[in-house]
């Protein structure tokens, strides 16, 4: 009985100490007919409040097993409070020699790909993130949803 009480306190403490990020924002948009045209830009608005925290920004993609590529090229446009939009092109890996990098459930794969190698501080205010696929295949087939995830990094 004494060991059971000890486990009741140790296991939750271990689980909470293993967490190093806090979900702040995640939103995806459905892709009509599972064909993402390069003319379709997906836009998401995020409100930053904690200016002392660091944040990781992820590209989120859900696609089927039939997706034709092991990567995706996207244009990521960030509009920071009081600043002009800045667009960055990314070549994001989705698979390696062993298969899909993301989590699979049946024939649907969910990918969360970190966009920047270092966490960023964000000014207080409203941010708009827009993503657009820029692959040679247009429209890009077998894409179910795409979006953005923002996580606060716990120091």
C-alpha positions in Angstrom: 0.0 0.0 0.0 2.9 2.3 0.8 4.4 1.7 -2.6 1.1 2.4 -4.3 0.8 5.9 -2.6 4.4 6.6 -3.7 3.6 5.7 -7.3 0.5 7.9 -7.2 2.8 10.9 -6.6 5.8 9.9 -8.7 4.0 9.0 -12.0 2.1 12.3 -12.4 5.3 14.3 -11.5 7.2 12.4 -14.1 4.6 12.9 -16.7 4.3 16.6 -16.1 8.1 17.1 -16.0 8.4 15.4 -19.4 6.3 18.1 -21.0 8.4 20.9 -22.5 5.8 22.8 -24.6 2.4 24.2 -24.1 -0.1 24.2 -27.0 -1.1 27.8 -27.7 -2.7 27.7 -31.1 -3.5 25.1 -33.8 -5.8 25.5 -36.7 -6.2 23.7 -40.0 -8.3 24.3 -43.0 -9.9 21.6 -45.1 -8.7 21.2 -48.7 -11.8 20.9 -51.1 -11.8 17.6 -53.0 -8.4 16.8 -51.5 -6.7 18.9 -54.2 -4.7 21.9 -53.0 -4.3 24.5 -55.8 -1.3 26.8 -55.7 -3.8 29.6 -56.1 -5.3 28.8 -52.7 -3.6 30.5 -49.7 -4.7 29.4 -46.3 -4.7 32.2 -43.7 -4.7 31.9 -39.9 -4.7 34.6 -37.2 -3.0 34.2 -33.8 -3.0 36.5 -30.8 0.4 36.6 -28.9 0.1 37.8 -25.3 3.2 36.4 -23.5 6.1 38.5 -24.7 8.6 36.8 -22.4 8.0 33.3 -23.8 9.6 31.6 -26.7 7.5 29.9 -29.4 7.9 27.1 -31.9 5.9 27.4 -35.2 4.9 24.3 -37.1 3.3 23.5 -40.4 0.5 21.0 -40.0 -0.4 18.7 -42.9 -2.9 15.8 -43.1 -2.6 13.7 -46.3 -3.5 10.2 -47.5 -1.1 7.4 -48.0 -1.5 8.1 -51.8 0.3 11.5 -51.5 2.9 11.4 -54.4 5.9 13.0 -52.7 8.2 12.7 -49.7 8.3 16.5 -49.2 6.3 19.6 -49.7 7.3 23.1 -50.8 5.3 25.9 -49.2 5.5 29.7 -49.1 4.9 30.8 -45.5 4.0 34.4 -45.1 4.1 35.9 -41.6 2.6 39.3 -40.8 3.9 40.6 -37.5 2.1 43.4 -35.5 2.9 46.8 -37.2 5.2 45.2 -39.8 5.0 44.3 -43.5 4.4 40.7 -44.4 7.5 38.5 -44.9 7.4 35.4 -47.1 9.8 32.4 -46.7 9.9 29.4 -49.0 10.3 26.0 -47.2 11.1 22.5 -48.5 9.7 20.4 -45.8 10.5 16.7 -45.5 7.5 14.4 -45.0 9.2 11.0 -45.3 12.5 9.3 -44.9 13.9 6.0 -46.0 11.7 4.2 -43.5 8.4 5.8 -44.5 6.3 8.8 -43.4 7.7 10.9 -40.6 4.3 11.9 -39.2 1.8 9.9 -37.3 -0.3 7.4 -39.3 -3.8 6.2 -38.7 -5.0 3.8 -41.3 -4.2 5.6 -44.6 -4.2 9.2 -43.2 -0.9 10.7 -42.1 -0.6 13.8 -39.9 2.6 15.8 -40.2 3.8 18.5 -37.8 6.9 20.0 -39.2 8.9 22.6 -37.3 9.5 25.7 -39.5 12.3 27.4 -37.7 15.3 25.7 -36.0 15.2 28.0 -33.0 12.2 29.2 -30.9 11.2 32.8 -31.4 10.0 35.6 -29.1 6.8 37.2 -30.3 5.7 40.8 -29.7 2.3 41.3 -28.2 -0.4 41.6 -30.8 -2.1 39.9 -33.7 -0.1 37.7 -36.1 -1.4 36.4 -39.5 0.2 33.3 -41.0 -0.6 32.3 -44.5 0.6 29.1 -46.3 0.5 28.2 -50.0 1.8 25.1 -51.6 4.2 25.7 -54.5 4.8 22.1 -55.8 5.1 21.2 -59.5 1.9 19.1 -59.2 -0.9 21.6 -59.3 -3.3 21.0 -57.8 -1.5 19.0 -55.2 -3.5 15.8 -54.7 -4.3 13.7 -51.7 -4.1 16.6 -49.2 -6.9 16.7 -46.6 -6.0 19.7 -44.4 -3.2 22.1 -43.9 -2.5 24.6 -41.1 -0.4 26.1 -38.5 0.5 25.2 -34.9 2.1 27.5 -32.3 3.6 26.1 -29.1 5.0 27.9 -26.2 8.4 26.5 -25.1 8.7 26.0 -21.4 12.2 26.9 -20.1 
